[in-house]
Amino acid sequence: MGDTFIRHIELLGYEKRFLPSQHYVYMFLVKWNDLSEKVVYRRFTEIYEFHKALKEMFPIESGDINIENRIIPHLPAPKWFDGQRSTENRQGTLAEYCYTLVNLPHKISRCLHVVNFFKVRHDDMNPVTDSQIKKPEVFLLPKDSKKNPTDITGPIVLQTYRVIADYEKSSTSEMSLNAGDMVDVVEKSENGWWFCQLKNKRGWVPAAYLEPMDGPDESEEQEPNYAGEAYLVQKSYTAVEEDELTLKEGDIIEVIHKLLDGWWVIRKDETTGYYPSMYLQKAGELNTSVKSEQRNRSAPPRRSTIQNVKSIHKQGRKQISQETYRRNSKKYIQNQRNMRGNSRNKANVIIEKNELEDDKPKAQPAVPPRPSKDLILNRCTENTRRKIL
């Protein structure tokens, strides 16, 4: 047993490679106890050999002695010929296998056999590529793969972004960049940190340092939603810039604009400003280990704070001023109040109308005329006729 252990393993997808011959490797994002995150690549044959060795090390937990004691998950053997279809169809099983593996008792999940298998190798950092033959094709597992494990996208052509300024990494899980570098984006996180690759390097990069090639506007950003979504502040933050908000843990706010650089525009009462999205959690959602881990990281830099920006686009990225956010937000709130006021007034008018109608004197029923003596003698009973005689 060592001090190093794995907190989480996430299957990202797989790559189709062509050197030294065509084969497939699975991509795993491995999160360690020191908060570092590494991407490793493993063939399924390697994974299956690892699985067989793990079963031999723990015969009781693998069910070899008594099947009822088995807690090590099952893993199907590789086929004689593993093609793209079998590689793709196996992803759901493999993702579930990794999830169960990490959550086994510590004597299994933290043993050296598991730790060493998922440690970064030289090939992970320097994969064999040759652009003259063919670049590897990347197939990413969609976010909702737990619901639809066979609904796989691909082949994926990773989006290429350009670096607008030099960036020096502050942790081992990040990647340093130089202005003008062209990076491929593997994963975009809403907290403002994107997982990128540049030649043989991979790591997390602040989205604020990247610009799309076709224009300065980020088309994937949502439009402002002045109705707002309720969020809970999970970590306090003290404003550094004038247009940021200072909030404390436990505050309830409304998010009105989700920006890709990880700094969202929020509303507290009638005040608006920027706040790090990684310190927010949607109201009603359960807290997870991933979200707790994010709060331990520092917030990514904002686009407006980057120095020596060198863009290839003539016009800068369109930005909404904080005054526009405040004005539109107040206008929306006021319209909502007016609508509620009008609804109450209409209700009051209906109530008053009903009350006035209730106060009006109700019409009395007409008294029928008394029948004549002859009519009584001809139509009534003997008893009634006697009373008028």
TORKOLKE-379540 format. One record per residue (C-alpha): residue number from 1; residue in one letter; y, z, x. Coordinates in steps of 0.1 Angstrom, whole numbers, padded with zeros to 4 digits. Layout:
N
+-----+----+-------+-------+-------+
:   i : aa :     y :     z :     x :
+-----+----+-------+-------+-------+
: NUM :  a :     Y :     Z :     X :
...
+-----+----+-------+-------+-------+
This chain:
389
+-----+----+-------+-------+-------+
:   i : aa :     y :     z :     x :
+-----+----+-------+-------+-------+
:   1 :  m :  0000 :  0000 :  0000 :
:   2 :  g :  0034 : -0008 :  0013 :
:   3 :  d :  0070 :  0000 :  0003 :
:   4 :  t :  0076 : -0036 : -0007 :
:   5 :  f :  0065 : -0046 : -0042 :
:   6 :  i :  0072 : -0073 : -0068 :
:   7 :  r :  0092 : -0064 : -0099 :
:   8 :  h :  0088 : -0097 : -0118 :
:   9 :  i :  0073 : -0132 : -0114 :
:  10 :  e :  0087 : -0161 : -0134 :
:  11 :  l :  0071 : -0195 : -0136 :
:  12 :  l :  0099 : -0221 : -0133 :
:  13 :  g :  0078 : -0252 : -0137 :
:  14 :  y :  0061 : -0275 : -0112 :
:  15 :  e :  0067 : -0303 : -0087 :
:  16 :  k :  0049 : -0336 : -0083 :
:  17 :  r :  0048 : -0343 : -0045 :
:  18 :  f :  0037 : -0374 : -0027 :
:  19 :  l :  0032 : -0361 :  0009 :
:  20 :  p :  0007 : -0361 :  0026 :
:  21 :  s : -0008 : -0374 : -0007 :
:  22 :  q :  0001 : -0370 : -0044 :
:  23 :  h : -0004 : -0334 : -0055 :
:  24 :  y :  0012 : -0307 : -0077 :
:  25 :  v :  0027 : -0273 : -0068 :
:  26 :  y :  0039 : -0246 : -0092 :
:  27 :  m :  0074 : -0231 : -0087 :
:  28 :  f :  0077 : -0193 : -0090 :
:  29 :  l :  0108 : -0172 : -0090 :
:  30 :  v :  0097 : -0139 : -0074 :
:  31 :  k :  0119 : -0108 : -0078 :
:  32 :  w :  0114 : -0080 : -0053 :
:  33 :  n :  0122 : -0043 : -0054 :
:  34 :  d :  0151 : -0048 : -0030 :
:  35 :  l :  0168 : -0070 : -0057 :
:  36 :  s :  0162 : -0102 : -0037 :
:  37 :  e :  0149 : -0133 : -0055 :
:  38 :  k :  0129 : -0160 : -0038 :
:  39 :  v :  0114 : -0193 : -0050 :
:  40 :  v :  0079 : -0199 : -0037 :
:  41 :  y :  0055 : -0229 : -0043 :
:  42 :  r :  0018 : -0226 : -0047 :
:  43 :  r : -0010 : -0251 : -0056 :
:  44 :  f : -0033 : -0240 : -0084 :
:  45 :  t : -0063 : -0240 : -0060 :
:  46 :  e : -0045 : -0214 : -0039 :
:  47 :  i : -0038 : -0193 : -0070 :
:  48 :  y : -0074 : -0194 : -0081 :
:  49 :  e : -0087 : -0184 : -0047 :
:  50 :  f : -0062 : -0155 : -0047 :
:  51 :  h : -0075 : -0145 : -0082 :
:  52 :  k : -0112 : -0145 : -0071 :
:  53 :  a : -0103 : -0123 : -0041 :
:  54 :  l : -0084 : -0099 : -0063 :
:  55 :  k : -0114 : -0096 : -0086 :
:  56 :  e : -0137 : -0088 : -0056 :
:  57 :  m : -0113 : -0061 : -0045 :
:  58 :  f : -0112 : -0044 : -0079 :
:  59 :  p : -0147 : -0049 : -0095 :
:  60 :  i : -0142 : -0022 : -0121 :
:  61 :  e : -0109 : -0036 : -0133 :
:  62 :  s : -0122 : -0071 : -0133 :
:  63 :  g : -0151 : -0062 : -0156 :
:  64 :  d : -0179 : -0069 : -0132 :
:  65 :  i : -0195 : -0035 : -0138 :
:  66 :  n : -0185 : -0031 : -0175 :
:  67 :  i : -0167 : -0059 : -0193 :
:  68 :  e : -0149 : -0033 : -0215 :
:  69 :  n : -0130 : -0020 : -0185 :
:  70 :  r : -0115 : -0054 : -0176 :
:  71 :  i : -0077 : -0053 : -0173 :
:  72 :  i : -0073 : -0081 : -0147 :
:  73 :  p : -0064 : -0112 : -0167 :
:  74 :  h : -0086 : -0143 : -0169 :
:  75 :  l : -0077 : -0175 : -0151 :
:  76 :  p : -0096 : -0208 : -0157 :
:  77 :  a : -0112 : -0225 : -0127 :
:  78 :  p : -0095 : -0257 : -0114 :
:  79 :  k : -0109 : -0290 : -0125 :
:  80 :  w : -0126 : -0314 : -0102 :
:  81 :  f : -0095 : -0336 : -0105 :
:  82 :  d : -0063 : -0319 : -0114 :
:  83 :  g : -0039 : -0344 : -0128 :
:  84 :  q : -0004 : -0341 : -0143 :
:  85 :  r : -0017 : -0333 : -0178 :
:  86 :  s : -0039 : -0304 : -0167 :
:  87 :  t : -0011 : -0291 : -0144 :
:  88 :  e :  0013 : -0292 : -0174 :
:  89 :  n : -0011 : -0277 : -0199 :
:  90 :  r : -0019 : -0248 : -0176 :
:  91 :  q :  0016 : -0235 : -0174 :
:  92 :  g :  0015 : -0213 : -0205 :
:  93 :  t : -0017 : -0196 : -0192 :
:  94 :  l : -0003 : -0192 : -0157 :
:  95 :  a :  0030 : -0177 : -0170 :
:  96 :  e :  0011 : -0151 : -0190 :
:  97 :  y : -0012 : -0144 : -0160 :
:  98 :  c :  0018 : -0136 : -0138 :
:  99 :  y :  0034 : -0114 : -0164 :
: 100 :  t :  0001 : -0094 : -0169 :
: 101 :  l : -0005 : -0092 : -0131 :
: 102 :  v :  0029 : -0075 : -0123 :
: 103 :  n :  0023 : -0050 : -0151 :
: 104 :  l : -0011 : -0039 : -0140 :
: 105 :  p : -0015 : -0004 : -0124 :
: 106 :  h :  0003 :  0000 : -0091 :
: 107 :  k : -0029 :  0001 : -0070 :
: 108 :  i : -0034 : -0035 : -0081 :
: 109 :  s :  0001 : -0050 : -0087 :
: 110 :  r :  0015 : -0035 : -0055 :
: 111 :  c : -0015 : -0040 : -0032 :
: 112 :  l : -0010 : -0060 :  0000 :
: 113 :  h : -0031 : -0089 : -0014 :
: 114 :  v : -0006 : -0095 : -0042 :
: 115 :  v :  0025 : -0089 : -0020 :
: 116 :  n :  0014 : -0112 :  0008 :
: 117 :  f :  0004 : -0140 : -0015 :
: 118 :  f :  0038 : -0142 : -0031 :
: 119 :  k :  0058 : -0137 :  0001 :
: 120 :  v :  0080 : -0166 :  0012 :
: 121 :  r :  0063 : -0189 :  0037 :
: 122 :  h :  0077 : -0214 :  0061 :
: 123 :  d :  0067 : -0243 :  0037 :
: 124 :  d :  0086 : -0226 :  0009 :
: 125 :  m :  0118 : -0228 :  0029 :
: 126 :  n :  0111 : -0262 :  0045 :
: 127 :  p :  0090 : -0283 :  0021 :
: 128 :  v :  0076 : -0315 :  0034 :
: 129 :  t :  0097 : -0343 :  0021 :
: 130 :  d :  0103 : -0379 :  0030 :
: 131 :  s :  0130 : -0398 :  0011 :
: 132 :  q :  0117 : -0431 :  0025 :
: 133 :  i :  0085 : -0427 :  0004 :
: 134 :  k :  0095 : -0409 : -0027 :
: 135 :  k :  0114 : -0377 : -0036 :
: 136 :  p :  0094 : -0350 : -0054 :
: 137 :  e :  0097 : -0350 : -0092 :
: 138 :  v :  0106 : -0316 : -0108 :
: 139 :  f :  0093 : -0306 : -0142 :
: 140 :  l :  0110 : -0274 : -0155 :
: 141 :  l :  0095 : -0250 : -0180 :
: 142 :  p :  0119 : -0247 : -0210 :
: 143 :  k :  0134 : -0213 : -0219 :
: 144 :  d :  0115 : -0211 : -0251 :
: 145 :  s :  0081 : -0219 : -0235 :
: 146 :  k :  0066 : -0187 : -0248 :
: 147 :  k :  0069 : -0201 : -0283 :
: 148 :  n :  0059 : -0236 : -0273 :
: 149 :  p :  0039 : -0235 : -0240 :
: 150 :  t :  0030 : -0272 : -0242 :
: 151 :  d :  0065 : -0284 : -0249 :
: 152 :  i :  0074 : -0293 : -0213 :
: 153 :  t :  0104 : -0313 : -0203 :
: 154 :  g :  0103 : -0339 : -0176 :
: 155 :  p :  0104 : -0355 : -0153 :
: 156 :  i :  0136 : -0336 : -0146 :
: 157 :  v :  0164 : -0352 : -0127 :
: 158 :  l :  0183 : -0322 : -0114 :
: 159 :  q :  0220 : -0322 : -0120 :
: 160 :  t :  0240 : -0327 : -0088 :
: 161 :  y :  0273 : -0308 : -0083 :
: 162 :  r :  0299 : -0309 : -0056 :
: 163 :  v :  0312 : -0278 : -0038 :
: 164 :  i :  0350 : -0275 : -0041 :
: 165 :  a :  0355 : -0248 : -0014 :
: 166 :  d :  0337 : -0229 :  0014 :
: 167 :  y :  0316 : -0200 :  0001 :
: 168 :  e :  0300 : -0173 :  0023 :
: 169 :  k :  0270 : -0156 :  0008 :
: 170 :  s :  0271 : -0118 :  0004 :
: 171 :  s :  0234 : -0112 : -0001 :
: 172 :  t :  0201 : -0126 :  0010 :
: 173 :  s :  0194 : -0141 : -0024 :
: 174 :  e :  0226 : -0163 : -0023 :
: 175 :  m :  0233 : -0194 : -0003 :
: 176 :  s :  0264 : -0202 :  0018 :
: 177 :  l :  0282 : -0235 :  0011 :
: 178 :  n :  0308 : -0258 :  0026 :
: 179 :  a :  0334 : -0278 :  0007 :
: 180 :  g :  0320 : -0312 :  0000 :
: 181 :  d :  0283 : -0302 :  0000 :
: 182 :  m :  0262 : -0318 : -0028 :
: 183 :  v :  0238 : -0293 : -0044 :
: 184 :  d :  0211 : -0298 : -0070 :
: 185 :  v :  0212 : -0272 : -0098 :
: 186 :  v :  0178 : -0258 : -0107 :
: 187 :  e :  0189 : -0231 : -0132 :
: 188 :  k :  0222 : -0222 : -0149 :
: 189 :  s :  0225 : -0186 : -0158 :
: 190 :  e :  0252 : -0175 : -0183 :
: 191 :  n :  0262 : -0147 : -0160 :
: 192 :  g :  0280 : -0173 : -0137 :
: 193 :  w :  0253 : -0174 : -0110 :
: 194 :  w :  0234 : -0207 : -0107 :
: 195 :  f :  0202 : -0213 : -0087 :
: 196 :  c :  0207 : -0243 : -0064 :
: 197 :  q :  0190 : -0262 : -0036 :
: 198 :  l :  0206 : -0280 : -0007 :
: 199 :  k :  0181 : -0299 :  0015 :
: 200 :  n :  0158 : -0271 :  0026 :
: 201 :  k :  0180 : -0242 :  0015 :
: 202 :  r :  0178 : -0225 : -0019 :
: 203 :  g :  0197 : -0196 : -0034 :
: 204 :  w :  0222 : -0184 : -0060 :
: 205 :  v :  0257 : -0198 : -0060 :
: 206 :  p :  0288 : -0189 : -0080 :
: 207 :  a :  0293 : -0216 : -0107 :
: 208 :  a :  0330 : -0214 : -0101 :
: 209 :  y :  0326 : -0232 : -0067 :
: 210 :  l :  0309 : -0262 : -0083 :
: 211 :  e :  0323 : -0292 : -0101 :
: 212 :  p :  0305 : -0320 : -0119 :
: 213 :  m :  0307 : -0355 : -0104 :
: 214 :  d :  0318 : -0374 : -0135 :
: 215 :  g :  0349 : -0353 : -0142 :
: 216 :  p :  0366 : -0320 : -0138 :
: 217 :  d :  0359 : -0309 : -0174 :
: 218 :  e :  0326 : -0290 : -0180 :
: 219 :  s :  0313 : -0306 : -0211 :
: 220 :  e :  0286 : -0280 : -0216 :
: 221 :  e :  0311 : -0252 : -0223 :
: 222 :  q :  0313 : -0242 : -0259 :
: 223 :  e :  0345 : -0243 : -0279 :
: 224 :  p :  0363 : -0210 : -0286 :
: 225 :  n :  0349 : -0191 : -0316 :
: 226 :  y :  0378 : -0170 : -0328 :
: 227 :  a :  0355 : -0154 : -0354 :
: 228 :  g :  0340 : -0136 : -0324 :
: 229 :  e :  0305 : -0123 : -0317 :
: 230 :  a :  0299 : -0086 : -0314 :
: 231 :  y :  0289 : -0074 : -0279 :
: 232 :  l :  0284 : -0040 : -0263 :
: 233 :  v :  0299 : -0032 : -0229 :
: 234 :  q :  0270 : -0021 : -0206 :
: 235 :  k :  0291 : -0015 : -0175 :
: 236 :  s :  0327 : -0004 : -0170 :
: 237 :  y :  0350 : -0028 : -0152 :
: 238 :  t :  0386 : -0023 : -0140 :
: 239 :  a :  0409 : -0054 : -0143 :
: 240 :  v :  0419 : -0070 : -0110 :
: 241 :  e :  0439 : -0099 : -0125 :
: 242 :  e :  0466 : -0097 : -0152 :
: 243 :  d :  0446 : -0117 : -0177 :
: 244 :  e :  0415 : -0095 : -0174 :
: 245 :  l :  0406 : -0064 : -0195 :
: 246 :  t :  0397 : -0029 : -0184 :
: 247 :  l :  0368 : -0016 : -0205 :
: 248 :  k :  0344 :  0014 : -0203 :
: 249 :  e :  0307 :  0015 : -0210 :
: 250 :  g :  0299 :  0018 : -0247 :
: 251 :  d :  0329 : -0002 : -0260 :
: 252 :  i :  0323 : -0027 : -0288 :
: 253 :  i :  0342 : -0060 : -0283 :
: 254 :  e :  0341 : -0095 : -0296 :
: 255 :  v :  0333 : -0126 : -0275 :
: 256 :  i :  0355 : -0156 : -0285 :
: 257 :  h :  0348 : -0180 : -0256 :
: 258 :  k :  0317 : -0182 : -0233 :
: 259 :  l :  0327 : -0200 : -0200 :
: 260 :  l :  0301 : -0212 : -0175 :
: 261 :  d :  0316 : -0194 : -0146 :
: 262 :  g :  0304 : -0161 : -0161 :
: 263 :  w :  0339 : -0148 : -0171 :
: 264 :  w :  0341 : -0147 : -0209 :
: 265 :  v :  0372 : -0144 : -0230 :
: 266 :  i :  0368 : -0113 : -0252 :
: 267 :  r :  0388 : -0095 : -0279 :
: 268 :  k :  0393 : -0058 : -0281 :
: 269 :  d :  0412 : -0050 : -0313 :
: 270 :  e :  0440 : -0076 : -0311 :
: 271 :  t :  0440 : -0079 : -0273 :
: 272 :  t :  0422 : -0107 : -0255 :
: 273 :  g :  0413 : -0112 : -0218 :
: 274 :  y :  0386 : -0121 : -0193 :
: 275 :  y :  0355 : -0099 : -0187 :
: 276 :  p :  0323 : -0104 : -0166 :
: 277 :  s :  0296 : -0116 : -0190 :
: 278 :  m :  0269 : -0100 : -0169 :
: 279 :  y :  0282 : -0066 : -0180 :
: 280 :  l :  0279 : -0074 : -0217 :
: 281 :  q :  0250 : -0072 : -0241 :
: 282 :  k :  0248 : -0087 : -0276 :
: 283 :  a :  0250 : -0061 : -0303 :
: 284 :  g :  0216 : -0052 : -0316 :
: 285 :  e :  0196 : -0067 : -0287 :
: 286 :  l :  0172 : -0045 : -0268 :
: 287 :  n :  0180 : -0037 : -0232 :
: 288 :  t :  0156 : -0053 : -0207 :
: 289 :  s :  0148 : -0048 : -0170 :
: 290 :  v :  0164 : -0082 : -0162 :
: 291 :  k :  0197 : -0073 : -0179 :
: 292 :  s :  0197 : -0039 : -0162 :
: 293 :  e :  0191 : -0056 : -0128 :
: 294 :  q :  0221 : -0080 : -0135 :
: 295 :  r :  0244 : -0051 : -0139 :
: 296 :  n :  0237 : -0039 : -0104 :
: 297 :  r :  0250 : -0072 : -0090 :
: 298 :  s :  0287 : -0079 : -0084 :
: 299 :  a :  0305 : -0102 : -0108 :
: 300 :  p :  0309 : -0138 : -0095 :
: 301 :  p :  0343 : -0150 : -0084 :
: 302 :  r :  0366 : -0167 : -0110 :
: 303 :  r :  0377 : -0203 : -0107 :
: 304 :  s :  0413 : -0193 : -0106 :
: 305 :  t :  0408 : -0170 : -0076 :
: 306 :  i :  0392 : -0197 : -0053 :
: 307 :  q :  0414 : -0206 : -0023 :
: 308 :  n :  0417 : -0240 : -0006 :
: 309 :  v :  0401 : -0259 : -0035 :
: 310 :  k :  0394 : -0296 : -0027 :
: 311 :  s :  0384 : -0316 : -0057 :
: 312 :  i :  0376 : -0353 : -0059 :
: 313 :  h :  0392 : -0356 : -0093 :
: 314 :  k :  0429 : -0364 : -0097 :
: 315 :  q :  0434 : -0341 : -0126 :
: 316 :  g :  0423 : -0305 : -0126 :
: 317 :  r :  0399 : -0289 : -0150 :
: 318 :  k :  0415 : -0282 : -0184 :
: 319 :  q :  0421 : -0246 : -0190 :
: 320 :  i :  0432 : -0227 : -0221 :
: 321 :  s :  0460 : -0203 : -0214 :
: 322 :  q :  0456 : -0166 : -0222 :
: 323 :  e :  0486 : -0169 : -0245 :
: 324 :  t :  0469 : -0196 : -0265 :
: 325 :  y :  0438 : -0174 : -0268 :
: 326 :  r :  0459 : -0145 : -0280 :
: 327 :  r :  0480 : -0166 : -0305 :
: 328 :  n :  0450 : -0183 : -0320 :
: 329 :  s :  0430 : -0151 : -0322 :
: 330 :  k :  0458 : -0132 : -0340 :
: 331 :  k :  0463 : -0162 : -0363 :
: 332 :  y :  0426 : -0161 : -0372 :
: 333 :  i :  0426 : -0123 : -0378 :
: 334 :  q :  0457 : -0126 : -0400 :
: 335 :  n :  0442 : -0155 : -0420 :
: 336 :  q :  0411 : -0134 : -0426 :
: 337 :  r :  0432 : -0104 : -0437 :
: 338 :  n :  0451 : -0127 : -0461 :
: 339 :  m :  0419 : -0141 : -0475 :
: 340 :  r :  0406 : -0106 : -0481 :
: 341 :  g :  0439 : -0096 : -0496 :
: 342 :  n :  0438 : -0126 : -0520 :
: 343 :  s :  0402 : -0117 : -0529 :
: 344 :  r :  0412 : -0082 : -0538 :
: 345 :  n :  0443 : -0094 : -0558 :
: 346 :  k :  0421 : -0118 : -0578 :
: 347 :  a :  0397 : -0089 : -0585 :
: 348 :  n :  0425 : -0067 : -0596 :
: 349 :  v :  0438 : -0094 : -0619 :
: 350 :  i :  0404 : -0097 : -0635 :
: 351 :  i :  0402 : -0060 : -0640 :
: 352 :  e :  0437 : -0057 : -0655 :
: 353 :  k :  0428 : -0086 : -0678 :
: 354 :  n :  0397 : -0068 : -0690 :
: 355 :  e :  0416 : -0036 : -0695 :
: 356 :  l :  0443 : -0053 : -0716 :
: 357 :  e :  0417 : -0068 : -0738 :
: 358 :  d :  0401 : -0034 : -0742 :
: 359 :  d :  0435 : -0019 : -0753 :
: 360 :  k :  0440 : -0044 : -0780 :
: 361 :  p :  0432 : -0031 : -0816 :
: 362 :  k :  0399 : -0045 : -0827 :
: 363 :  a :  0398 : -0064 : -0860 :
: 364 :  q :  0382 : -0044 : -0889 :
: 365 :  p :  0354 : -0060 : -0909 :
: 366 :  a :  0364 : -0072 : -0944 :
: 367 :  v :  0353 : -0050 : -0974 :
: 368 :  p :  0333 : -0072 : -0999 :
: 369 :  p :  0345 : -0071 : -1035 :
: 370 :  r :  0327 : -0048 : -1061 :
: 371 :  p :  0303 : -0068 : -1083 :
: 372 :  s :  0312 : -0072 : -1120 :
: 373 :  k :  0295 : -0051 : -1148 :
: 374 :  d :  0277 : -0082 : -1162 :
: 375 :  l :  0263 : -0091 : -1127 :
: 376 :  i :  0250 : -0055 : -1123 :
: 377 :  l :  0233 : -0056 : -1157 :
: 378 :  n :  0216 : -0089 : -1150 :
: 379 :  r :  0205 : -0084 : -1113 :
: 380 :  c :  0202 : -0047 : -1105 :
: 381 :  t :  0174 : -0023 : -1111 :
: 382 :  e :  0171 : -0001 : -1142 :
: 383 :  n :  0183 :  0030 : -1123 :
: 384 :  t :  0215 :  0012 : -1112 :
: 385 :  r :  0222 : -0002 : -1147 :
: 386 :  r :  0220 :  0033 : -1162 :
: 387 :  k :  0248 :  0045 : -1139 :
: 388 :  i :  0273 :  0021 : -1155 :
: 389 :  l :  0263 :  0026 : -1191 :
+-----+----+-------+-------+-------+
